[in-house]
């Protein structure tokens, strides 16, 4: 399979939408793990749990933002040459 096809699929609006929805469904699990670690007072030892939650949250936000931008972008935009 051509590498361009893989990159084209990763950049598609459907991949971004599926990724965003998947990350939103994983947010409650990662948040509950974060609260368990926080309430146990083990944030310094288990530093990767808040890191995973923050990355999950940012991925969900950015994937949904990019997918909605791709769904609602105008197709009639004409490129002008810069001189």
Beta strands, then each sheet from edge to edge (+ up, - down):
end
